Amino acid sequence: RPGREDEALSVDADRAPWIAPLPAEDVLEPLRAPLPMERGPLILRLLQTPAGPRLLLLVHHLVGDGWSLQVIAQELMALLSGATLPAPSPSSFADWTRWEAGQPPPPPAPPLQAPALPWEGPGEGRVCARFLAIDVAATRRLKDEAAALGVTFAARVLAAWTHALGQWSGHEEVVVKVAEARRDAPLPGLEGVVGCFADTTPLRLPTRGGVEALSRAVHQRLAAR
């Protein structure tokens, strides 16, 4: 639904041949330096590299979020391709902040009754990390499964994640942070506004059940946010 933050930014290299990846050594150094908060800019930087000047799209969260990156990149591509930009949005980030300030607070959630984790208590603990890349074939299979179940791809992947958390922790429910773009306010044109709308929402999710039941349960919780 509108307002999601988990949309991928894609660039069509054939239509924008002027876009090229920067070598790592050209990117790391300016990223280490803090953005000039007192004078700006907080969005773009011009880098001088051995291959020539490069425009780095670097957005501080004070002025933009992941969705804003899409807006800025699409407008830059349109300008550099000679296209005409759309008319400015009738709404602004300030309009959204005033609307947000007038919304009632959400009701408090009941406490999560969770047993002690296996590594809690006296003694030494161990923290580990595991990174898993999902290839194109697996991504297509998951999308097909989600379509067959009548759920979103995000719900299908999140169901697998919560199931894994349940296996590791022994909990029947877990609370995870879900990113939201927060652009579903009744204001026209928010999809084209640059600003820090994004937020994370704690979401209580079940960890038990088969693939079908768990995916649909997660889908319902996501839709009810």
Secondary structure by P-SEA (a helix, b strand, c coil): ccccccbbbbbccccccccccccccccccccccccccccccccbbbbbccccbbbbbccccccccaaaaaaaaaaaaaaaacccccccccccaaaaaaaaaacccccccccccccccccccccbbbbbbbbbbbcaaaaaaaaaaaaaacccaaaaaaaaaaaaaaaaccccbbbbbbbbccccccccccccccccccbbbbbbbbccccaaaaaaaaaaaaaac
